[in-house]
Amino acid sequence: MQKTIKAQALEFIASNPCKRKEVVKFILDLNGSTTEHTSGYYGTNFMTWDSEGLIRRVNGTYYVTPLGRKYIKDPNVLRKANAKKRAEAKESKLEYYQKTAREFFHIIKTAEQLVEAMGYDFDRMSQSGKRTLLTMERTLKSYQKNH
């Protein structure tokens, strides 16, 4: 199976850490291109490879990372790494939502207790205070009924 341009470019960088211009020239040679205008050529790809963790740019020189070296041997390693990141992010979101739900239920319980405690002073409340308390009580009862 023939290696992709990406894998061949990573091999080139791994064997010879170099500037962007040299990598672009290597890729142009692979593509059989004779263009003289290389400004911006493959720029998006370099940024993607960097964000994927395959290469690092230090003082204008590109180096292949350990993940990049694994990718050269097995391109599926990137897919596996991304799947692992997605699973970790999903787990993190689940933990966040569970924590938020616990906090929300605690707030509801506290509000119910406060409404009950305020009910004892109902006769001494102003009309607006009574309306607010009754609205809170209806809202909490509605919530309890639906959950």
C-alpha positions in Angstrom: 0.0 0.0 0.0 1.4 3.4 -1.0 1.8 5.9 1.8 -0.2 9.1 1.7 1.5 12.5 1.1 0.9 13.3 4.7 2.8 10.2 5.9 5.6 10.8 3.4 5.9 14.4 4.5 6.0 13.3 8.2 8.7 10.8 7.3 10.7 13.6 5.6 10.3 15.9 8.6 11.2 13.1 11.0 14.4 12.4 9.2 15.2 16.0 8.6 13.6 18.7 10.9 13.3 21.6 8.6 11.5 24.9 7.7 8.2 25.1 6.1 9.6 26.0 2.7 11.6 22.8 2.5 8.6 20.7 3.4 6.5 22.4 0.8 9.2 21.8 -1.8 9.2 18.1 -0.8 5.4 17.9 -1.2 5.5 19.7 -4.6 8.1 17.2 -5.8 5.8 14.3 -4.6 2.9 15.9 -6.5 5.0 16.4 -9.6 4.3 20.1 -9.5 6.6 22.7 -11.0 4.9 25.8 -9.6 7.1 28.6 -8.4 4.4 30.1 -6.1 4.5 28.3 -2.8 3.2 31.0 -0.5 0.4 29.5 1.5 0.7 26.1 -0.2 -0.3 23.3 2.3 -0.5 25.9 5.1 -3.9 24.6 6.3 -2.5 21.1 6.3 0.5 22.1 8.5 -1.9 23.8 11.0 -4.1 20.7 11.0 -1.1 18.4 11.6 0.0 20.7 14.4 -3.4 20.7 16.0 -3.6 16.9 15.7 -0.4 16.7 17.6 1.6 15.1 14.7 4.1 18.0 14.3 5.4 20.9 16.4 6.9 24.1 15.2 9.7 25.5 17.2 11.4 28.7 16.0 10.1 28.1 12.5 11.4 24.5 12.3 9.0 21.6 12.1 9.6 18.5 14.2 7.6 15.3 14.3 6.1 14.4 17.7 6.0 10.9 19.2 2.3 10.7 18.0 3.5 11.7 14.5 6.1 8.9 14.5 3.3 6.4 15.5 1.2 7.8 12.7 3.9 7.1 10.1 3.8 3.5 11.1 0.0 3.2 11.6 -2.3 6.0 10.3 -5.1 4.6 12.4 -3.4 5.7 15.5 -4.8 9.2 15.0 -8.3 7.9 14.6 -7.9 5.9 17.8 -6.4 8.9 19.7 -9.3 11.1 18.5 -11.9 8.4 19.6 -10.2 8.3 23.0 -10.4 12.1 23.3 -14.1 12.1 22.3 -14.8 9.4 24.9 -13.0 11.4 27.6 -14.9 14.6 26.7 -18.2 12.7 26.7 -17.4 11.3 30.2 -16.4 14.8 31.4 -19.7 16.3 30.1 -21.7 13.5 31.8 -19.9 14.2 35.1 -20.6 18.0 34.7 -24.3 17.4 34.0 -24.6 15.0 36.9 -23.0 17.5 39.3 -25.2 20.3 37.9 -28.3 18.2 38.4 -27.3 17.4 42.0 -26.8 21.1 42.7 -30.1 22.0 41.1 -32.0 19.5 43.2 -30.3 20.8 46.3 -31.4 24.4 45.3 -35.0 23.1 44.8 -35.0 21.4 48.1 -33.6 24.5 49.9 -36.2 26.7 48.1 -39.0 24.3 49.3 -37.8 24.5 52.9 -37.6 28.3 52.7 -41.1 28.5 51.3 -42.4 26.3 54.0 -40.6 28.4 56.7 -41.9 31.6 55.2 -45.5 30.3 55.3 -45.5 30.6 59.0 -45.2 34.4 58.7 -47.7 34.6 55.9 -50.2 36.7 57.9 -47.5 39.3 58.6 -46.3 39.6 55.0 -47.1 42.5 52.6 -49.4 41.8 49.6 -46.4 41.6 47.2 -44.5 39.3 49.6 -47.6 37.0 49.7 -47.9 37.0 45.9 -44.2 36.1 45.5 -44.4 33.4 48.1 -47.6 31.9 46.5 -45.9 32.1 43.0 -42.8 30.3 44.4 -45.0 27.7 46.0 -47.0 27.0 42.8 -43.8 26.8 40.8 -42.1 24.3 43.2 -45.3 22.2 43.4 -45.5 22.2 39.6 -41.9 21.1 39.4 -42.4 18.3 41.9 -45.5 17.1 40.0 -43.6 16.9 36.7 -40.4 15.4 38.1 
